[in-house]
């Protein structure tokens, strides 16, 4: 299967920054009884939850946009010392950090903000993508940079907060334009200000959906929520709305936590459920 596809004149490339070790399924979907997975073993890896920390590169004739920035350079001690591969993958896709016009952060969890800024020990952080605006939803910014939350969340104070002082921050709301033909939409639930990037080009449409879901079983089991979803009822509502729209409008969809090679595709409506058809 493919790691790249087109929405009109926009090329979408899936990149993996880090592949963590597989998790026990009960640690990720603790509300779902183990036996309910029997019918979805094909969505697991030897009964465990395998994911990757994905990033999407969007290249149009006029602009280069990066959606999310992975877990960062590392080495990641909590994942066996692996190092993030975003930079080499970006270059392999024909892009450079300097050539990125906008970085859209779907939300501010650590596995999405890792490469946003270079954290320099003893000195101020500097931007990894020096010519980019960084688009973060107002709601998300307010939540994570709130005094108490920032103090207890690793990564935000050094990895995100300096963006404001550096003058690189673009705070967004529902429907804020990023570049020509691309705008962010509020898709809350996974986090308070989670946003997705809607792309329209040459009569085609797509949604770089972020963390609207975490596993292919959720196309059929739309009410299942990963424990990472901060507001599960809201995440169900958002997921339902966008899977329905993806199927009816034939949107090209991407999900950063599905496995590379099968994280770009279409949502097919089958009876009262959905199915994933990777490109
Ligand atoms: Zn995530």
Boltz pocket constraint, residues with backbone or C-beta under 6 A from the ligand:
constraints:
  - pocket:
      binder: B
      contacts: [[A, 109], [A, 111], [A, 112], [A, 211], [A, 257]]
      max_distance: 6.0
